[in-house]
């Protein structure tokens, strides 16, 4: 495995791989790798000739009061995990390499996809995400890029950016990887104290309660949302940011549950913000719902 810090060197490697006819699978990360990241690598290895991973904590996607300065970083540990999983190249640039002095260009998806959920709670977040992802695509030149379903809104925003700007990269969304007790894996889980970690289980439990309600035949999105919210607010350590029951393809509001549906929520447990979701395909006919 080769570790690359320079944009120019990574672009030269990408050009060489393309000339050799190699399909590059790309896994962009902010490091502090866990099994969720490594599942993306496994998918990329299965479908592509060469896997490139980036490790870059992107300052543009953090707000002024967010956790950029203390975001967990463990580069040497990450490199060992990437090497063991068969990553061929790790692109790990410094901040000044990605955003040199005088940098002032940004990419932004506007409209409904970025106006609700995390877009409403974290102004400017998705502008930072799309800017860095497009820059990384320009450097790595992948055929496919792999993202986790836990960041469902992010994946939809990036797909929209690629469609609108004719970026020739296939976006592959991979299933959420969870702990044994159901908590979605996240680099931020390390922030949680023992009591907060226990309280955080209200998040997957609430979403599962919503899923079960749909499975029993409920097709009113407001009733499903109310059920999820009730489970979350039952825990005194959990502060709800948002709960959404919406179209799974474009995040629009639904009058009734049918087709692709996303049950999504964000909470704060102590100082830690956590997100999670469940994606459903709901086949609704009168008096019967199948998922």
C-alpha positions in Angstrom: 0.0 0.0 0.0 1.3 3.5 -0.9 0.5 6.6 1.1 0.2 9.7 -0.9 0.1 13.3 0.5 0.4 15.3 -2.7 -2.4 16.2 -5.0 -0.1 16.2 -8.0 1.3 12.7 -7.2 -2.1 11.3 -6.6 -3.3 12.7 -10.0 -0.3 11.1 -11.7 -1.1 7.8 -10.1 -4.7 8.1 -11.2 -3.7 8.9 -14.8 -1.4 5.9 -14.9 -4.1 3.6 -13.6 -6.6 4.9 -16.2 -4.0 4.4 -19.0 -3.6 0.8 -17.8 -7.3 0.3 -18.0 -7.8 -0.2 -14.3 -11.1 0.6 -12.7 -10.6 2.6 -9.5 -13.0 2.2 -6.6 -12.8 5.1 -4.1 -13.6 5.2 -0.4 -13.6 8.8 0.9 -13.2 9.0 4.7 -12.3 11.4 7.5 -10.3 8.6 9.2 -10.7 7.0 12.6 -11.8 4.0 10.7 -14.2 1.4 11.9 -16.0 -1.7 10.5 -18.4 0.5 8.6 -15.6 2.1 6.6 -14.0 -1.3 6.0 -17.3 -2.6 4.7 -17.1 0.1 2.0 -13.5 -1.1 1.1 -14.8 -4.7 0.9 -17.5 -3.7 -1.6 -15.0 -1.6 -3.6 -12.5 -4.5 -3.8 -15.3 -6.8 -5.0 -16.3 -4.5 -7.9 -13.1 -2.7 -8.9 -9.5 -3.4 -9.9 -7.9 -0.9 -7.5 -9.1 0.6 -4.2 -8.1 4.1 -3.2 -9.1 5.5 0.2 -8.8 9.1 1.3 -8.2 10.2 4.9 -8.9 13.9 5.3 -10.8 15.7 8.0 -12.5 18.4 5.9 -12.7 21.7 7.7 -15.3 23.1 5.2 -18.0 20.8 6.5 -17.7 21.8 10.1 -19.6 24.7 11.6 -17.9 27.2 13.9 -19.3 25.5 17.1 -18.7 22.0 15.8 -16.0 19.4 16.7 -13.4 19.9 13.9 -10.6 20.6 16.4 -11.3 17.5 18.5 -12.5 15.2 15.8 -10.8 11.8 16.5 -7.6 11.3 14.4 -5.4 8.2 14.4 -3.6 8.1 11.1 -1.1 5.3 11.8 -3.9 3.0 13.1 -6.0 3.8 10.1 -3.2 3.0 7.7 -2.7 -0.4 9.3 -6.4 -1.1 9.0 -6.5 0.0 5.3 -3.4 -2.1 4.5 -4.9 -5.2 6.1 -8.1 -4.7 4.1 -6.3 -4.5 0.7 -6.4 -0.8 0.0 -3.8 0.0 -2.7 -3.4 3.8 -2.2 -4.3 6.1 0.7 -4.5 9.7 -0.2 -3.9 11.6 3.0 -3.3 15.3 2.2 -2.7 18.2 4.6 -5.3 20.9 4.8 -3.1 23.4 2.9 -2.7 20.8 0.1 -6.4 20.7 -0.5 -7.1 24.4 0.3 -4.0 26.4 -0.6 -3.8 30.1 0.3 -6.4 32.1 -1.5 -8.7 29.2 -2.1 -12.3 30.5 -2.7 -14.2 28.1 -4.9 -17.2 26.1 -3.6 -19.7 23.7 -5.0 -23.2 23.7 -3.7 -26.4 21.7 -4.3 -29.3 23.9 -3.5 -33.0 23.1 -3.1 -35.0 20.5 -1.1 -32.2 17.9 -0.8 -30.1 20.3 1.3 -32.8 22.4 3.0 -34.0 19.9 5.6 -32.6 17.4 8.1 -28.8 17.9 8.5 -28.9 20.8 6.0 -31.2 22.8 8.3 -29.3 21.8 11.4 -25.8 22.4 10.0 -25.8 25.4 7.6 -23.1 25.2 5.1 -22.3 21.5 5.9 -23.3 20.1 2.5 -21.5 22.9 0.7 -18.4 21.7 2.4 -19.1 18.1 1.6 -19.8 18.6 -2.1 -16.8 20.9 -2.5 -14.4 18.4 -1.0 -15.9 15.3 -2.7 -15.7 16.9 -6.1 -12.1 17.9 -5.5 -11.3 14.3 -4.4 -13.0 13.0 -7.5 -10.9 15.3 -9.7 -7.7 14.0 -7.9 -8.5 10.3 -7.7 -10.5 9.9 -10.9 -12.6 6.9 -9.7 -15.1 4.9 -11.7 -17.1 4.2 -8.5 -17.2 5.9 -5.1 -18.6 4.2 -2.0 -20.6 5.8 0.8 -22.5 4.5 3.8 -26.3 4.5 4.1 -25.9 6.0 7.6 -25.2 9.3 5.8 -28.2 8.8 3.5 -28.8 12.5 2.9 -25.1 13.0 2.0 -25.2 10.2 -0.5 -28.3 11.7 -2.2 -26.7 15.1 -2.3 -23.6 13.7 -3.9 -25.6 11.8 -6.5 -27.4 14.9 -7.4 -24.1 16.9 -7.7 -22.8 14.2 -10.0 -25.9 14.2 -12.2 -26.1 18.0 -12.4 -22.3 18.5 -13.2 -21.9 15.4 -15.4 -19.4 13.8 -13.1 -18.7 10.3 -14.5 -18.6 8.6 -11.1 -21.1 5.9 -10.0 -22.1 6.5 -6.4 -22.6 3.2 -4.5 -24.5 3.4 -1.2 -23.7 0.5 1.2 -25.7 -0.8 4.1 -25.3 0.6 7.6 -23.0 -1.5 9.9 -24.1 -1.7 13.5 -22.8 -2.7 16.8 -24.3 -5.9 18.3 -26.8 -3.8 20.3 -28.0 -1.9 17.2 -26.1 1.4 17.5 -24.8 2.5 14.1 -21.1 2.6 13.9 -19.7 6.2 13.9 -16.3 7.7 14.5 -18.1 10.0 17.0 -19.3 7.1 19.2 -15.9 7.4 20.9 -17.2 10.7 22.5 -19.9 8.9 24.5 -19.6 8.1 28.2 -20.9 4.8 29.4 -24.3 6.2 30.4 -24.5 8.2 27.1 -23.7 5.1 25.1 -26.6 3.3 26.8 -28.9 6.3 26.2 -27.9 6.5 22.5 -29.6 3.1 21.9 -32.8 5.1 21.9 -32.0 6.2 18.4 -32.0 2.8 16.7 -34.7 1.6 19.0 -37.0 4.5 17.9 -36.4 3.9 14.2 -37.1 0.2 14.6 -40.4 1.1 16.4 -41.3 3.2 13.4 -40.4 0.4 11.0 -42.5 -2.0 13.0 -45.5 0.4 12.9 -45.2 0.5 9.1 -44.9 -3.3 8.9 -48.2 -3.5 10.8 -50.0 -1.5 8.2 -49.6 2.2 9.2 -49.2 4.4 6.2 -49.7 7.8 7.7 -46.2 9.4 7.9 -47.2 11.7 10.8 -48.2 8.8 12.9 -44.9 7.0 12.2 -43.0 10.2 13.0 -44.9 10.6 16.2 -44.0 7.0 17.3 -40.3 7.6 16.6 -40.4 10.9 18.5 -42.1 9.3 21.4 -39.4 6.7 21.9 -36.7 9.3 21.6 -38.2 11.7 24.1 -38.7 9.0 26.6 -34.9 9.1 27.3 -33.9 12.2 29.4 -30.3 12.2 28.0 -31.5 12.4 24.4 -32.1 15.8 22.8 -33.9 15.5 19.5 -32.6 17.5 16.5 -35.0 16.1 13.9 -37.2 13.2 13.0 -38.2 12.8 9.3 -40.4 10.3 7.5 -40.0 11.1 3.9 -39.4 10.0 0.3 -36.3 7.9 0.2 -35.2 9.2 -3.2 -35.6 13.0 -2.9 -36.5 13.6 0.8 -39.8 15.2 -0.1 -42.8 15.0 2.3 -45.3 12.2 1.8 -49.0 12.2 2.2 -48.9 8.4 2.7 -46.2 5.9 2.8 -45.5 4.2 -0.5 -42.4 3.4 -2.6 -39.0 4.2 -1.2 -39.3 5.7 2.3 -36.7 7.0 4.7 -37.1 7.0 8.5 -34.4 9.3 9.7 -33.4 11.0 12.9 -30.6 13.0 14.5 -30.1 13.5 18.2 -27.6 14.9 20.7 -26.6 12.7 23.6 -24.5 14.9 25.8 -22.3 16.9 23.4 -22.3 14.2 20.7 -24.5 14.4 17.7 -25.6 11.1 16.2 -27.6 10.3 13.0 -29.3 7.1 11.9 -32.0 6.0 9.5 -33.9 3.0 8.1 -34.7 2.8 4.4 -37.9 0.9 3.4 -39.6 -0.1 0.2 -43.3 0.2 1.1 -45.8 -1.5 -1.2 -49.1 0.0 -0.2 -52.5 -1.4 -1.3 -55.7 -0.6 0.5 -55.8 -2.3 3.9 -52.4 -3.9 3.4 -48.8 -2.7 3.6 -45.7 -4.8 2.7 -42.1 -3.8 3.4 
